[in-house]
Amino acid sequence: MFKPAVFIVAIALAVSYWVTKEDLAKVFEQARTGMQGSRAFRNRHKSSVTTRQAIEQVFLASWDDYVEHGWGYDVYGPISERGQNMARSKEPLGWIIVDTVDTLMLMYNQTTEHKEKFARAIIQAEQWIEQELSYDIDSEVSVFETTIRMLGGLLAAHHLSMQLDVGNPEVYLQKAVDLGDRLAMAFVNSETGIPYSSVNLKTGQTVKNHVDDGASSTAEFTTLQLEFKYLSFLTGNNSYWLLAENVYPTMYKKNNLTDEYYSGLVPIYTHPDTGMFHGQNIRMGSRGDSFYEYLLKQYLMTSEELYYDLYRISMDGMKKKLLAKSHPHGLTYIGERPFGPNKALIPKLDHLVCFMGGLLAMGATNGLQFDEARKSSFWDAKRADDFKIAEELTYSCFQLYDQIPSGLAPEIVMFNDNSEGLNNEAQRSKWWGSPSGDYFVKPLDKHNLQRPETVESIMFLYHLTKDEKYRDMGRKILDSFIENSKYVDPKTGKTKYVSLDNCVDMPTKKRDNMESFWLAETLKYLYLLFEDDVELDKMVFNTEAHPFPVLDSETLGRMQLKTGWLL
């Protein structure tokens, strides 16, 4: 049934994706009286309205193009105007639509120019989810990607639908429960509790990774916990919680993960049948990144102290074994140790690692304003050092944009560690060198996928410090996306925004691709950067930028949702 709030959808809409003028009049009237008091997303000032309007224009250009030419497809190419679905059965997973609904809601809540457009978009997406989307699909899907994008997107849409009085929250929760039940089979069928990489949504059959001796990505099976724990909170079914947390005991204990050797740093592959690590490749980029992210975010969302303790061990290990400075200007970066925690440090940085600035800042402050946090009883020298490193890392990641000719960051850089071997290789292989001399870009790493991690950290640091330099960074990056990821359709003259095959050599070389996280994360974080009152101690973003509420500890206690394991 529909919630009697801002979106009261007429029966006629059951056969149409488009809202009538009469319905919109109801929407707008109720919006004026019912939505302006949202605590987590208030807007008190007009100083950033112009920038938010620019972001809305970019978002709507991308969204409208997708609706017109790629509606319902999981993958979309704006240049060819073609789409396809990812499942073997060719049925849709909602990869773009579900991933984007909460962004539509946040922008609808704040926009002063595009209320009608966002209203239509939300209703169109919600009806598609309710009427067209089914997860009874005879196809294997990635447990990780489907959880963070689809389950996370549905849960966040439910949360914002309730908080902002937008749409029908039950549509999203019912679909989330159905999907969660199907994904849960990946845990149930594992003897160690560590899921295989993929699960068939119809049969529940699980499938190992096809490479790496069947090992699962360590970050993938440790980046499911926020979604499944929140699902337990919403439904009262503790099975989701228990399954999701059960990935940790075997991995931590069998590998002695907290001992000096690993110091809380995980190799990027783990055998699901034994819980033992596969290989010794340690990095905070792909396949490693969100392991650390979800340790802290579980603590922030549920107040489970164990996860902050584990996060603390890992961050201390990162400082000791992975943190370094570039030559000649001392940019702070996190390197990689592909051959083990005590082997050579490689000065390679994936753009993915740039989330770490925001993570360290949130871990230092618990989401409180910096000035308030450092007066709190929890503040100590380690947290102060974390915040200092957070600011340094975010500045380094901004330099990956600011020194590139297009103003947009490449996928991977190699920092200058002042070693003869690296500099000789850079010269011999004709790597592009930054003007400051602090980093290089290999020819195959020049692509830009419109990734969010740097603007994510910038957003967190702005709202924790209110330092306008972070908004200045965000404006520069936004302007660069507008100017250099723009594709103008020669037939219609319409503007679209795409990934880039080459962001270093000008003019940029466009790629026929729009990642769902362009709408779900990058533009959302930019938009939130220019909101004037975002309360970070009241929400936790999953790794796909889907916001969940901080859960009340007393309520969790009454529901007996608590940490079920110890080291």
C-alpha positions, 0 to 999 in steps of 0.5 A: 500500500502507498504511504499517505505522504508527499507522493500520493499516486493516483490509481491511473498511474498504475498504467502510466509512468507519468504523473498528472498535473493534479498529482504534482500539485498535491506533491508540491503543496505537501512538500512545502508543509512536510519536507522542509524540516528533514534534519539530516539534509537541511538547507539553510543558506543560498550561497551554494544554490547556484552550484547545486543547480549546475550539478542538477543540470548535469545529473538530469542531462545524464538521467534524461538521456538514459530514460530516453534511450536506455531505460531499464537496461543495466549497462548504457552507452550514451554515444551509441544510445544502446544498452544491455542487461548483465544477467545471463538470462538477459533480464534486468537487475536494475543496475542503473535505476535502483542505484540512482533512486536515492540520488533522485530523492535527495535532489528532489528534496533540495531543488528549487528549479526542477521539482516537477522533473525529479517528481516524475523521475522518482515515480517512474523509477518506483513504478518500474521497480514495483511492476517490472523488476523481478529478482527471480532470475535464473542467472549467477550474479556477483554477491558483492556488486548486487548487495552494495548497488541493488540491496543497498540502493533499495534500503537507502530508498526505503530510508529516504522515502520514510525520512523525506516523505517521498514515494512508497517506502514499502515498495523498496523494502519488499523488494529488498527483503526478496533480494536479501533472501536470495543473496543470503543463500551465498552464505548458507551454502558455505561451510566457513561462512565465507560466501563464494563470489556468485550466486544464482538468484533463482536456485541459490546455487553458489559459484566460485571465482573462475580465476585465482584458484577459486579464491574470493575477493577479501573486500567483497565478502567483507563489504556486505555487512551494513546492508544485511545488518540494516535489513535485520534491523528493519525486518526483525529477522536476525538471520541476515545479521548473523550470516553477514558477521560470520565471515570474520571469525574464521578469517581473523583467527586462521590467519592471525590477522591482528598479529605483528606480521599482518597488523590488520592488513589483508591480502586481497584474496581468501579461500572461501572453503578454508578461510586462509588467505590466497597470496600475499598481495596487500593493497587498499585499492581494488579487492582490498579497499572496502574491507577497511571501510566496513570495519569502521562503518559497522562501528559508526552504524551499530556502535559495535566496539569490536569493529572500531578496535579492528579498524584501529589495528588496521589503520595502525598497520597502514601507517606502519607498512603502507604510508609514504611521501612522494618526491620532491614535494612530499605528497602523502600516499598509500602504496602497495605491498604485492609480495607480502606485508614486509616486502617492497612497497610499490608507490602505486595508487588506484583512484579507488584508494582516495576514499581513505581521506574521508574514512580516516576523517570519519574514524577520527571524529565519529562524524562530529564536527572537528572542533567538537570531536577534539573536545570529546572524551574519545579524542586522542593522539592517534585520532589527531594523527588520523585526521592530519593524514586524512587531510594530506591524502585528500590533498594528494588525491586532489592533485591527481585532478589539478595537475592533469591537463583535463582536470580529471584524474586517471585510474592509476598513478605511480608516485615518484619514490625517488628510486632510480629504477622507477625513474628509469622505467618512467623515461624508457616507457614514456610515462606521463609526468606531473608538472610537480614531478610527484607522480607518473601515469602509465599509457594504459592507466590514462582512463577516467571512469567518472569515479567518486572517491576523491569528491567523497573525501572532499565532501566528508572533510568539508562538512567536518571542518567547514573549510571552504577550500574543500568546496573550491576543490569540488568546484574545480572537479565539477567544472572539469567534468562538465568541460571534459567528460561532455559529449555533444550528440551531433544529431540532436545537439544534446549534452551527455556525460561519459567515461574517458579512454584518455583524460591526460592528452587533450582533447579527451578521448570519450568512451561509450559508457556511463557507469551507474556510480556516476549518478549514484555516487559522484554526482551525489557526493558533489551535491552533498558537498554543496548542501549547507547542513549535512549531519554526518553523525546521523547517517552512514554511507555504504560503499556505493554512497547509499545512506543508511541511518545510524541505528539506535543502540537501545533498540538494537539491544531490545532486538538482540542484534549484537556482535556475535563473535570475539577474537 
